[in-house]
Amino acid sequence: MLLLMTVAVLVLSMQGVNGYSSYVPPSACSTMTPSHYGGVNQASSPPYEILVDKQTYGAGEQITVTLQSTGPDTFKGFFIQARPIGQDQSIGTFTALNDNTTETVDCAPGTQNAIGHKKVHYSVPLADKTAISVLWTAPSTSVGDIQFRATVVNNLTTYWANAVASPTVSGPTTATQSQGPTNVPIETHAVTSASSTASPAEDPLGITTGGCGVTKGCYGVPDGCSPPDCDFLSTWVTDAAGENVIIEITGKSDGYVAIGFSNDQLMADDDMYECMRHPDGNIEVFSSYSTGRTMPTREATNSGVSNVEVAYSNGLLSCRFHRAVRQTGRAGTGADQYFDLGNSSYHIFLAEGPSEVQSDGSVQIRRHTSRVYSDQPVDVMSIGQVAATSTGATTPPSATVGPVVSEDPLGITTDGCGVTKGCYGVPDGCSPPNCDLLSTWVTDATTETVIVEVTGKSDGYVAIGFSRDKIMADDDMYECVRYPDGNIEVFSSYSTGHSRPTREPTNSGVSNVEVAYSNGLLSCRFHRAVRQTARAGTGADQYFDLGNSSYHIFLASGPTRVQSDGSVQIRRHTSRVYSENPVDVTSISLVATASTPLLVKLHAGLMMSAWMFTVSIGAVLARFYKPMWPNSTCCGVKVWFAVHRAVMILTVLMAVAAFVIIFVFKEWTFVTGFNATTHAIMGIIVTSLAVIQPFMSLLRPGPDEPNRVVFNWFHWGFGTAARIMAIIVMFLGLDFPAMDLPDAAMYVLASWVVWQALSEVILEQEALLKCCGQADAKEKESKDHEEIEMQTQKSPSSVDLNPEPNSPKPSGSGFKNGFLAIYILVLAGFTAAMYSFIALH
């Protein structure tokens, strides 16, 4: 009975601590305040922000909303709504881009008009996050300007309720502006003449492809497009005096479109012009320059542009301006970056992406989401039509987020797997976007490199590693990391022992990098030399020679964290798989996913046998079956004691064997991570208590000795503590990545706990069942028939270990014998079910 009460308290305690940490309840919709016990709403400015990829919306239009940290802080929980300015109701519908971390909330039945965090499994704590992205769909009718508002939970006691807000997102508007020689911003919702109002069927500034190659030069993508069907379009023509180039640029963007002139096909050290739309709808054109691979720096006086005209409508952002053919030098650093358009030809770059409000109130461009460049240098003083080249973007246009993804954002496929390239995907036989993790590889004989592709369902990172064994340590690794601002990089790294991978300082292990992210899929492609030269610094020998050896392939995904120095590091994986056998990546093969290691299965099976089956039988016999079979003995002792002793010794042997097996598998190293560490520490304590019990029994005093009651208490206490802790340890072990058990395993284990508690209640209250004809209700039970000695003076609830029953046939023996048979059969069923889960995964 005490075991039942303890388990009940534990379950209720876990529910109380958990509160609503595993999901956001609809009851929080109005105030957006968490229900965490002891939580405190912070009055300080939240270290988080909400970014949107559009500053306006139309009926049914979709907006990608990103909640991210502004510094090193992470967050566990969140709750986001879209609300009309000055109102409390949530509008529109949300779609989760990552079902593992996010789920929608119905603030009204069936609406999906809010979204929050989600716990994958009750035993897995919410992961720390630096950023999450969700998709919002506008309602069919306009409700005016809106804001996205969020509650962010740093931990169970620290949160900011309804304190994080996005820039204002405007309702449907159509506006055109015309500016004079100065670049003063004009409100886009200002009244415009009827002739300047754009129709959805044309560019809002009247930019067309009419006369391309005849009266003006043009560069549009895709080839042959006309507004509004161009992803990008730029035109240019020299004015009558031949002193200025009139440049037009338009593109599908709510943030910015830009044009740049470059001496090469790399976006660095270039002369650039940004057509920037502010969150409030204002539009400006900035003259800027890039020095190296940095964010463009705007020219202080903005003297590079004149006669500016700007407009925005129906998702098309357009600008027209004059730029002097031979512009005087810029003021300040980068003055030499005003290229002379009259004497040279340049590659033309076109780019678009989101913008971001800075702390000083200015609006800066963020990393482009799409970029193209001309294949050949262009003389903008001539009239010609430039052919589009393939995108040079590290993030291609296909990475734009949408509600449904039909393929990998980088075009990674399983076509040719096992025929023209090697593949390893999970689950087996998957194809993007339905792969949790996928890697492909093929050797390029010309460059002597292996072209590696890796993709997975992650907002943080996916990684591939080459290992000599099935343990993730001392390995050659490659991280595909997504930053909170959306940038993606590939790092060459190595692990020395059981530690976080260390990145190679020069990152020389990768080349020809391509990256993309869309709809929760993160993808990278890179080249790695078959026989790579040694890494710089420690771990130089960890560049494995892929040409002469085979290696186990590891794939992993998980979250990232912004460090105090601004770098983004990977955190412990939330998913990891590895190949069953070593793989020669210079060959073509289909790799099968490894099953759970045999030693791990043995550890789990032995522990389940010990703590679900044998110890349960031993405990029930000692507590409830001492008076049974009074005239029978086994090995010179009462039957109950013989069985009790046998199953308890078997429990200890299985627990010790499982303990040794898992440490052999882990090479006698300790685990990391809260759940794994808790499981390990409690497992050591449980095993220690189990080992102590038989040695304690050797010191048991005689039935009439005064210290017998002390022994009884310690024997019972150690045993009960071990059983309760074993239950917790088994639940913690259910969701280990190495086990990969289904959710049904948790329900089976929980059902076993309920059955065990119910059985003890039934046996404890056996007297209530005497009405069923098992015994005379008035029969007086001898005190010698009770279970265990708890007091110095014997009472109706105490007895020695070898009692001498007064009756050859104890009352209720028929019922108890029958119940024992049922009890053991049900226990065997639960244990067999857990065996099947362990064996098949």
C-alpha positions in Angstrom: 0.0 0.0 0.0 2.9 2.3 0.8 4.3 1.6 -2.6 1.0 2.7 -4.2 0.9 5.9 -2.2 4.5 6.7 -3.1 4.0 6.1 -6.8 0.8 8.2 -6.7 2.7 11.0 -5.1 5.5 10.8 -7.7 3.0 10.9 -10.6 1.1 13.8 -9.1 4.4 15.6 -8.3 5.7 15.1 -11.9 2.4 16.5 -13.2 2.6 19.5 -10.9 6.2 20.3 -11.8 5.4 19.8 -15.4 2.4 22.2 -15.3 1.8 23.2 -18.9 5.5 22.9 -19.8 4.6 20.2 -22.4 2.1 22.3 -24.3 0.2 25.6 -24.3 -3.4 25.2 -23.1 -6.3 27.2 -24.7 -6.9 28.8 -21.3 -3.8 30.9 -21.8 -5.1 32.5 -25.0 -6.5 35.6 -23.4 -3.7 36.8 -21.1 -0.9 34.7 -22.8 0.4 34.1 -19.2 1.9 30.7 -18.4 0.5 28.6 -15.5 3.8 27.5 -14.1 3.9 27.2 -10.4 6.2 29.8 -8.9 6.8 31.5 -12.2 7.5 35.3 -12.3 6.6 37.6 -15.2 9.7 39.7 -15.9 9.5 43.4 -16.0 12.8 43.8 -17.9 13.1 44.1 -21.7 12.9 40.6 -23.1 16.1 39.3 -24.8 14.1 38.0 -27.7 12.6 39.4 -30.9 10.0 38.5 -33.6 10.9 38.8 -37.3 8.5 38.6 -40.2 9.4 38.1 -43.9 6.7 40.5 -45.1 5.6 43.9 -43.9 2.1 43.7 -45.5 -0.5 40.9 -45.9 -3.3 40.2 -48.2 -6.3 37.8 -47.9 -5.0 34.3 -47.4 -1.4 35.4 -47.8 1.2 33.5 -45.8 4.0 35.1 -43.6 6.9 33.3 -42.0 7.3 34.3 -38.4 10.6 33.8 -36.6 11.0 34.1 -32.8 14.7 34.3 -31.9 17.1 35.3 -29.2 18.9 38.6 -29.5 21.9 37.4 -27.5 23.1 34.3 -25.7 19.8 33.6 -23.9 17.8 30.6 -25.0 14.2 29.7 -24.4 12.2 26.5 -23.7 8.6 27.6 -24.2 6.8 30.1 -26.4 3.3 31.2 -27.4 2.6 33.3 -30.5 -0.5 35.0 -31.7 -1.4 37.5 -34.4 -3.5 40.3 -33.1 -5.0 43.4 -34.7 -3.3 46.6 -33.3 -5.0 47.5 -30.0 -7.1 44.3 -29.8 -6.8 41.1 -27.9 -8.3 38.5 -30.2 -6.1 36.2 -32.2 -6.6 36.1 -35.9 -5.5 34.0 -38.9 -4.3 30.4 -38.7 -0.8 29.0 -37.9 1.0 26.1 -39.3 3.9 24.3 -37.6 7.1 23.9 -39.6 8.6 21.5 -37.1 6.1 19.1 -35.6 8.7 17.9 -33.0 8.9 21.3 -31.3 5.8 23.2 -32.3 2.0 22.7 -32.3 -1.0 24.8 -33.0 -3.4 26.0 -30.3 -7.2 26.4 -30.8 -8.1 29.6 -28.9 -11.6 28.9 -30.3 -12.5 25.3 -31.4 -11.0 24.3 -34.7 -9.3 27.6 -35.4 -5.6 26.9 -35.0 -5.2 30.7 -34.4 -2.2 30.4 -32.1 0.9 28.3 -31.8 3.2 27.2 -29.0 5.9 24.8 -27.9 5.4 21.0 -27.8 7.1 18.3 -25.8 7.9 15.2 -27.9 7.8 12.9 -25.0 6.8 13.4 -21.4 10.2 12.1 -20.1 12.2 14.4 -22.4 12.7 18.0 -21.1 11.9 20.8 -23.4 15.1 21.6 -25.4 16.7 25.0 -25.2 16.0 26.9 -28.4 17.6 30.0 -29.9 15.1 30.4 -32.7 11.9 28.9 -34.1 9.9 29.6 -37.3 6.2 29.1 -37.9 3.9 29.9 -40.8 0.9 32.3 -40.5 -2.0 32.5 -43.0 -4.0 35.7 -43.1 -7.8 35.6 -42.8 -9.9 35.9 -45.9 -10.9 39.4 -44.9 -8.6 42.2 -43.8 -8.7 43.2 -40.2 -6.3 46.1 -40.6 -2.7 46.4 -39.3 -1.6 43.5 -37.1 1.3 42.6 -34.8 2.6 39.2 -33.9 2.9 38.9 -30.1 4.7 36.3 -28.1 5.1 35.0 -24.6 8.6 33.5 -24.1 9.5 31.1 -21.3 13.2 31.0 -20.4 12.6 28.4 -17.6 9.7 27.4 -15.3 10.2 30.4 -13.1 11.3 33.1 -15.6 9.1 34.3 -18.5 8.0 37.4 -20.4 4.2 37.3 -20.9 2.9 39.0 -24.1 6.1 41.1 -24.1 7.7 40.3 -27.5 6.2 42.0 -30.5 7.0 42.1 -34.2 7.1 45.2 -36.4 3.6 46.2 -37.5 2.3 44.3 -40.5 0.1 46.4 -42.7 -3.2 45.3 -44.2 -3.7 45.3 -48.0 -2.6 48.6 -49.6 -1.5 49.7 -53.0 0.7 52.7 -53.2 3.1 54.4 -55.6 5.5 57.2 -54.7 7.6 59.6 -56.7 10.6 61.4 -55.4 12.7 64.3 -56.5 16.4 64.5 -56.5 16.7 64.1 -52.7 16.1 60.7 -51.1 13.6 61.7 -48.5 11.3 58.8 -47.5 7.6 59.1 -48.4 4.7 57.3 -46.7 3.6 54.5 -49.0 0.0 54.9 -47.9 -0.1 58.5 -49.0 -2.7 59.4 -51.6 -1.5 58.9 -55.2 -2.9 59.9 -58.5 -5.1 57.4 -60.3 -2.6 57.1 -63.1 0.1 55.9 -60.7 -1.9 53.3 -58.9 -0.7 49.9 -59.9 -2.8 47.1 -61.1 -2.0 43.6 -59.9 -1.2 42.8 -63.5 1.8 45.1 -63.9 4.8 46.5 -62.0 3.8 49.2 -59.4 6.3 51.7 -60.9 5.5 50.9 -64.5 8.7 49.0 -65.1 8.4 46.8 -68.2 10.5 44.8 -70.6 9.3 46.8 -73.5 12.3 47.9 -75.6 14.7 45.5 -73.9 17.7 45.0 -76.2 16.5 47.8 -78.4 16.1 51.0 -76.4 17.5 49.8 -73.0 19.5 47.0 -71.4 17.7 44.4 -69.4 18.5 41.5 -67.0 15.5 39.5 -65.8 15.0 36.2 -64.0 13.6 33.9 -65.3 14.7 34.6 -68.9 12.0 36.2 -71.0 9.9 37.2 -68.0 7.8 40.4 -67.8 6.5 42.0 -64.6 4.8 41.0 -62.4 6.1 37.5 -63.3 9.8 38.3 -62.8 11.5 37.2 -59.7 14.0 39.9 -60.5 14.2 42.5 -63.2 16.7 45.4 -63.7 16.8 47.7 -66.7 19.3 50.5 -67.6 19.6 53.3 -70.1 21.9 56.3 -70.4 20.2 59.7 -70.4 20.4 62.2 -73.3 23.4 63.9 -72.0 25.3 60.7 -71.5 26.1 61.7 -67.9 23.8 59.4 -65.9 22.6 55.8 -66.1 18.9 55.5 -65.3 18.5 52.2 -63.4 15.3 50.4 -62.6 15.0 47.4 -60.3 12.0 45.4 -59.2 11.5 42.1 -57.4 9.2 40.0 -55.3 10.1 41.2 -51.8 8.6 42.9 -48.8 12.1 43.8 -47.4 14.6 44.9 -50.0 15.8 44.3 -53.6 19.3 45.3 -54.5 21.6 45.7 -57.5 25.4 45.4 -57.4 28.2 45.9 -59.8 31.1 43.5 -59.3 34.5 42.8 -60.9 33.9 39.0 -60.4 31.1 36.6 -59.6 31.7 36.9 -55.8 29.5 39.4 -53.9 32.4 41.3 -52.2 34.2 44.6 -52.8 31.3 45.8 -54.9 29.3 48.9 -55.8 25.8 48.4 -54.6 22.3 50.0 -54.4 19.6 49.0 -52.0 15.9 49.5 -52.6 14.7 49.3 -49.0 11.2 49.1 -47.6 10.7 50.1 -44.0 8.3 48.2 -41.7 6.0 51.3 -41.7 5.8 51.2 -45.5 8.4 53.9 -46.3 10.8 53.1 -49.1 14.3 54.5 -49.6 17.2 53.9 -52.0 20.7 53.7 -50.5 24.1 53.9 -52.1 26.4 51.3 -50.4 29.6 49.4 -50.8 31.0 46.1 -49.5 34.5 45.7 -48.4 35.3 42.0 -48.2 32.5 39.6 -47.3 30.6 41.9 -44.9 27.3 43.6 -44.8 27.3 46.5 -47.2 28.1 49.9 -45.6 26.0 52.8 -46.7 27.7 55.9 -48.0 27.3 58.7 -45.5 25.8 61.4 -47.7 24.0 59.0 -50.1 25.3 61.1 -53.0 25.4 58.1 -55.4 21.7 58.3 -56.2 19.4 61.0 -57.5 15.9 61.4 -59.0 14.6 58.5 -56.9 11.2 57.0 -57.5 9.8 54.1 -55.4 6.7 52.0 -55.2 5.3 48.8 -53.6 2.2 46.8 -54.5 1.0 43.2 -54.4 4.4 41.9 -53.1 6.4 43.7 -55.8 9.0 46.3 -54.6 10.3 48.6 -57.3 12.8 51.5 -57.4 14.1 53.8 -60.2 17.1 56.2 -59.7 19.9 58.0 -61.5 23.5 57.1 -61.0 26.3 59.2 -62.6 28.4 57.4 -65.2 31.6 58.6 -63.6 30.6 59.2 -60.0 32.8 61.2 -57.7 34.4 59.2 -54.8 32.3 58.2 -51.9 32.8 60.0 -48.6 34.8 58.0 -46.1 36.1 54.4 -46.3 35.3 52.7 -49.5 35.5 55.8 -51.6 37.1 53.8 -54.4 34.1 51.6 -54.7 32.2 53.9 -57.0 32.9 52.0 -60.2 33.4 53.9 -63.4 30.5 52.6 -65.5 31.9 54.4 -68.6 35.2 52.6 -69.0 34.6 49.0 -67.7 32.1 46.2 -67.8 30.9 44.5 -64.6 29.0 41.5 -63.5 25.5 42.5 -62.3 24.2 41.0 -59.1 20.5 41.1 -58.1 19.4 40.1 -54.6 16.4 40.3 -52.4 15.7 39.4 -48.7 14.2 40.6 -45.4 15.1 43.8 -43.5 15.6 44.3 -39.8 15.1 47.3 -37.5 18.3 48.1 -35.6 18.5 49.4 -32.0 19.2 52.9 -33.3 15.9 52.8 -35.4 17.6 52.4 -38.7 16.6 49.6 -41.0 19.3 47.3 -42.4 19.2 44.6 -45.0 19.7 41.0 -43.7 21.3 38.1 -45.6 19.7 37.6 -49.0 17.2 34.8 -49.4 17.7 34.8 -53.2 20.5 36.1 -55.4 21.4 35.9 -59.1 24.3 37.2 -61.2 25.1 37.7 -64.9 27.3 35.0 -66.4 29.4 37.6 -68.3 30.5 41.2 -67.4 28.0 43.8 -68.7 28.7 47.2 -70.3 25.7 49.3 -68.9 26.5 52.1 -71.4 25.4 49.7 -74.2 21.9 48.4 -74.9 21.6 44.6 -74.6 19.6 41.9 -73.0 21.5 39.9 -70.5 20.9 36.1 -70.1 20.3 34.9 -66.7 22.8 32.4 -65.2 22.2 29.8 -62.6 21.9 31.2 -59.2 25.1 31.9 -57.3 23.2 32.1 -54.1 24.2 30.0 -51.2 20.5 29.9 -50.4 18.5 29.4 -53.7 15.1 30.9 -54.4 13.5 27.5 -53.8 14.2 28.0 -50.1 11.3 30.3 -49.7 9.0 29.0 -47.0 5.6 27.7 -48.0 2.9 25.6 -46.4 3.8 22.4 -48.3 7.2 21.2 -49.5 7.4 18.7 -52.3 11.1 18.3 -52.4 14.4 19.0 -50.6 15.2 22.8 -50.7 18.7 22.0 -52.2 17.3 19.4 -54.6 18.8 16.5 -52.7 17.0 13.3 -53.8 17.3 9.5 -53.5 17.3 9.1 -57.3 20.2 6.9 -58.3 20.8 5.6 -54.8 22.8 2.4 -55.0 23.4 3.0 -58.8 25.1 6.3 -59.3 25.7 7.4 -55.7 25.8 6.1 -52.2 22.9 6.8 -49.8 22.0 6.5 -46.2 18.5 7.6 -45.2 16.3 7.3 -42.1 13.8 5.7 -42.1 15.0 3.1 -44.6 13.7 3.7 -48.1 12.6 7.4 -47.5 12.8 10.2 -49.9 12.9 14.0 -49.1 11.0 15.7 -47.6 10.0 12.5 -45.6 13.5 11.6 -44.4 14.3 12.4 -40.8 18.0 12.4 -41.9 19.5 11.6 -45.3 23.1 11.7 -46.7 24.3 10.9 -50.1 27.9 10.8 -51.5 29.6 10.4 -54.9 33.2 10.6 -55.8 34.4 13.2 -58.3 37.4 11.5 -60.0 38.5 14.8 -61.7 38.9 16.8 -58.5 39.6 13.7 -56.2 36.8 14.8 -53.9 33.8 13.2 -52.4 30.6 15.3 -52.9 28.7 14.9 -49.7 25.0 15.9 -49.3 23.2 15.9 -45.9 19.6 17.0 -45.1 17.4 16.6 -42.1 14.4 17.9 -40.2 16.0 20.6 -38.1 16.0 24.3 -37.3 19.4 24.1 -35.7 21.9 21.7 -37.3 22.4 18.5 -39.1 25.8 16.7 -39.2 27.6 13.8 -40.7 30.5 12.0 -39.1 32.9 9.3 -40.1 33.9 6.9 -37.2 36.0 3.8 -36.8 33.4 2.4 -34.4 29.8 2.8 -33.3 30.7 5.3 -30.6 30.5 9.1 -31.5 34.1 10.0 -30.4 37.4 10.6 -32.1 35.7 11.2 -35.3 35.9 13.3 -38.5 32.7 15.4 -38.6 31.0 18.1 -40.7 28.3 20.4 -39.2 25.6 22.1 -41.3 24.6 24.9 -39.0 21.7 27.3 -39.3 22.1 30.6 -37.5 19.2 32.4 -35.7 19.2 35.0 -38.4 18.8 32.4 -41.1 22.4 32.2 -42.4 23.8 28.7 -42.9 27.4 27.5 -42.7 29.2 24.2 -43.0 32.1 23.6 -40.5 34.8 20.9 -40.6 35.2 19.6 -37.0 36.7 16.8 -35.1 35.9 15.2 -31.7 38.6 14.1 -29.3 37.2 11.7 -26.8 33.6 12.1 -25.6 33.5 15.9 -26.0 31.8 18.5 -28.1 33.4 18.6 -31.6 36.1 21.2 -32.1 36.0 23.2 -35.3 39.1 23.3 -37.5 40.3 26.9 -37.4 40.8 27.4 -41.2 37.8 25.2 -42.1 39.9 23.8 -45.0 38.1 20.5 -44.9 35.1 21.7 -47.0 34.8 23.5 -50.4 32.1 24.2 -53.0 29.5 24.7 -50.3 25.8 25.0 -51.1 23.2 25.4 -48.4 19.4 25.9 -48.1 16.6 25.8 -45.6 12.8 25.5 -46.2 9.8 24.2 -44.3 11.9 22.7 -41.4 14.4 21.0 -43.8 18.0 22.0 -43.4 20.3 20.9 -46.3 24.0 21.3 -47.2 26.2 20.1 -50.0 30.0 20.3 -50.0 33.1 18.7 -51.4 35.6 16.9 -49.1 39.0 15.7 -50.5 39.3 11.9 -50.6 42.8 12.3 -49.0 42.5 15.5 -47.1 45.6 17.2 -45.7 46.0 17.3 -41.9 43.9 19.7 -39.9 45.6 22.7 -38.3 46.1 22.4 -34.5 44.9 19.6 -32.2 43.2 16.7 -33.8 45.2 17.1 -37.0 45.1 13.3 -37.5 41.4 13.2 -37.5 41.0 13.9 -41.2 40.3 10.3 -42.1 41.6 9.0 -45.4 38.4 8.1 -47.2 40.3 6.4 -50.0 41.9 3.6 -48.1 39.4 2.7 -45.3 35.7 2.2 -44.5 34.0 4.0 -41.7 30.7 3.9 -39.8 28.6 6.9 -40.9 26.9 8.9 -38.2 24.0 11.3 -38.9 22.7 13.7 -36.2 20.5 16.7 -35.8 19.7 19.0 -32.9 19.5 22.6 -31.6 22.2 25.3 -31.6 23.1 28.0 -29.1 24.6 31.4 -29.5 27.8 31.8 -27.4 29.0 34.9 -25.5 31.5 35.6 -28.3 28.6 35.6 -30.9 29.5 32.2 -32.4 26.8 29.6 -32.8 27.7 26.1 -31.5 25.9 22.8 -31.8 24.3 21.4 -28.7 23.6 17.7 -27.8 21.8 15.9 -30.6 18.1 15.2 -30.3 18.3 12.5 -33.0 21.2 10.3 -34.1 21.6 7.2 -36.2 24.6 5.3 -37.5 25.3 2.6 -40.1 25.4 -1.0 -38.9 28.6 -1.7 -40.9 31.6 0.4 -42.0 31.0 2.1 -45.4 33.4 2.8 -48.2 32.3 6.3 -49.4 34.3 6.0 -52.6 32.0 3.2 -53.6 28.3 3.3 -54.4 26.0 1.5 -51.9 22.7 1.7 -50.1 23.4 1.7 -46.4 21.0 0.2 -43.9 20.2 1.8 -40.6 21.8 0.2 -37.6 19.5 -1.4 -35.0 19.9 -0.8 -31.3 23.3 -2.3 -30.2 23.0 -5.8 -28.7 24.6 -4.8 -25.5 22.1 -2.0 -25.0 19.3 -4.4 -25.7 20.7 -6.9 -23.1 21.0 -4.2 -20.5 17.4 -3.1 -21.0 16.0 -6.6 -21.1 17.8 -7.7 -17.9 16.7 -4.6 -16.0 13.1 -5.0 -17.2 13.2 -8.7 -16.1 14.6 -7.8 -12.7 12.5 -4.8 -11.8 9.2 -5.6 -13.6 9.0 -9.4 -13.0 11.2 -11.1 -10.4 11.3 -8.3 -7.8 7.5 -7.8 -8.0 6.9 -11.5 -7.3 9.4 -11.6 -4.4 7.9 -8.5 -2.8 4.3 -9.7 -3.1 5.1 -13.1 -1.7 6.9 -11.6 1.3 4.1 -9.2 2.2 1.0 -11.1 1.5 1.7 -14.9 1.2 3.6 -15.9 4.4 0.6 -17.7 5.9 0.1 -19.7 2.7 1.1 -23.4 2.2 1.7 -23.8 6.0 2.5 -27.5 5.8 4.9 -27.3 2.8 8.6 -26.6 2.7 11.2 -26.2 0.0 14.9 -26.6 0.7 14.2 -26.8 4.4 12.2 -23.5 4.6 8.7 -22.3 4.0 7.6 -22.2 0.3 7.1 -18.5 0.3 10.5 -17.8 1.7 12.2 -20.3 -0.7 10.6 -18.6 -3.7 11.2 -15.1 -2.3 14.9 -15.8 -1.8 15.3 -17.4 -5.2 13.7 -14.5 -7.2 15.5 -11.8 -5.2 18.9 -13.5 -5.8 18.0 -13.7 -9.5 17.0 -10.0 -9.4 20.4 -9.0 -7.9 22.3 -11.2 -10.5 20.4 -9.7 -13.4 20.8 -6.1 -12.1 24.5 -6.5 -11.7 24.9 -8.2 -15.1 23.0 -5.3 -16.8 25.1 -2.8 -14.8 28.4 -4.3 -16.1 27.1 -4.7 -19.6 26.2 -1.0 -20.1 29.5 0.1 -18.7 31.3 -2.2 -21.0 29.3 -0.7 -23.9 30.1 2.8 -22.8 33.8 1.9 -22.4 33.5 2.8 -18.7 32.8 6.4 -19.4 30.0 8.4 -18.0 27.1 9.8 -20.0 26.2 13.5 -20.5 22.8 15.2 -20.6 20.3 15.7 -17.8 18.1 12.7 -18.5 21.0 10.4 -19.2 22.9 11.5 -16.2 19.8 11.1 -13.9 19.1 7.7 -15.4 22.7 6.6 -14.8 23.0 8.0 -11.2 19.7 6.5 -10.1 20.6 3.3 -11.8 23.8 3.0 -9.8 21.9 3.7 -6.6 19.2 1.1 -7.4 21.9 -1.5 -8.2 23.8 -0.7 -5.0 20.6 -1.1 -2.9 19.9 -4.4 -4.6 23.4 -5.7 -3.9 23.2 -4.7 -0.2 20.0 -6.6 0.4 21.4 -10.2 0.4 24.3 -9.2 2.5 22.0 -7.5 5.0 20.0 -10.8 5.1 23.1 -12.7 6.3 23.0 -10.4 9.4 19.3 -11.0 10.2 18.7 -11.4 14.0 16.6 -14.3 15.3 12.8 -13.9 15.6 12.9 -13.1 19.3 15.9 -10.8 19.4 15.2 -7.1 20.1 17.1 -5.9 17.0 14.9 -7.9 14.7 12.5 -5.0 14.3 15.4 -2.8 13.2 16.5 -5.3 10.6 12.9 -5.6 9.3 12.6 -1.8 8.9 15.9 -1.6 7.0 15.2 -4.6 4.8 11.8 -3.3 3.9 13.0 0.3 3.4 16.0 -0.5 1.2 13.8 -2.8 -0.9 11.0 -0.3 -1.3 13.3 2.5 -2.1 15.0 0.4 -4.8 11.7 -0.6 -6.4 10.4 3.0 -6.5 13.7 4.4 -8.0 13.8 1.5 -10.5 10.4 2.6 -11.8 11.7 6.1 -12.4 14.9 4.8 -14.0 12.9 2.7 -16.4 10.8 5.6 -17.5 13.8 7.8 -18.0 15.4 5.1 -20.2 12.4 4.7 -22.5 13.2 7.7 -24.7 16.9 7.2 -25.2 17.9 7.7 -28.8 19.9 4.5 -28.7 16.7 2.5 -27.9 14.4 4.3 -30.4 11.4 2.8 -28.6 7.8 3.7 -29.7 5.4 5.7 -27.5 3.5 2.4 -26.9 6.4 1.3 -24.6 5.6 4.1 -22.2 2.0 3.2 -22.1 2.8 -0.5 -21.4 5.2 0.5 -18.6 2.6 2.9 -17.1 0.0 0.1 -17.3 2.3 -2.2 -15.4 2.7 0.3 -12.6 -1.1 0.6 -12.4 -1.4 -3.2 -12.3 1.2 -3.6 -9.6 -0.4 -0.9 -7.4 -3.9 -2.3 -8.0 -2.7 -5.8 -7.1 -1.3 -4.7 -3.8 -4.5 -2.8 -3.0 -6.6 -5.9 -3.7 -4.4 -8.1 -1.5 -4.2 -5.5 1.2 -7.9 -5.3 1.4 -8.5 -9.0 1.0 -10.9 -9.0 4.0 -13.4 -6.9 2.0 -13.7 -9.8 -0.5 -14.8 -12.3 2.1 -18.4 -11.5 1.2 -17.7 -13.6 -1.9 -17.6 -16.8 0.2 -13.9 -17.0 0.8 -14.2 -17.0 4.6 -16.4 -16.4 7.6 -16.6 -12.6 8.2 -16.4 -13.2 11.9 -13.4 -15.4 11.9 -10.6 -14.0 14.0 -7.2 -14.1 12.2 -4.2 -15.0 14.3 -1.6 -12.4 14.6 0.9 -15.0 13.4 -0.6 -15.0 9.9 0.3 -11.4 9.1 3.0 -10.3 6.9 5.9 -8.5 8.5 7.2 -7.4 11.9 7.2 -3.7 12.3 7.0 -3.3 16.1 8.9 -4.7 19.1 5.6 -6.1 20.4 3.8 -8.1 17.8 0.6 -6.7 16.4 -1.9 -7.8 13.8 0.5 -6.5 11.2 3.7 -8.3 12.1 5.3 -11.7 12.3 8.6 -13.5 11.9 10.0 -14.6 8.6 9.1 -18.3 9.3 5.7 -18.2 10.9 3.9 -21.3 12.2 0.3 -20.9 11.1 -2.4 -22.0 13.6 -4.7 -23.2 10.8 -3.7 -25.8 8.2 -5.8 -23.9 5.7 -5.6 -20.1 6.1 -8.8 -18.2 5.3 -9.0 -16.9 1.8 -6.4 -19.3 0.5 -8.4 -20.2 -2.6 -8.8 -16.6 -3.6 -5.2 -15.8 -3.0 -3.9 -18.8 -4.9 -6.0 -17.9 -7.9 -5.1 -14.3 -7.8 -1.4 -15.1 -7.6 -1.7 -17.1 -10.8 -3.4 -14.3 -12.6 -0.9 -11.8 -11.1 2.1 -13.7 -12.4 0.5 -14.2 -15.9 -0.2 -10.5 -16.3 3.3 -9.6 -15.1 4.7 -12.0 -17.7 2.5 -10.3 -20.4 3.8 -6.9 -19.6 7.4 -8.1 -19.4 7.0 -9.9 -22.8 5.6 -6.8 -24.4 8.6 -4.8 -23.3 10.9 -7.5 -24.6 9.2 -7.2 -28.0 9.7 -3.5 -28.1 13.4 -3.8 -27.2 14.0 -6.7 -29.6 12.3 -5.0 -32.6 13.9 -1.6 -32.4 
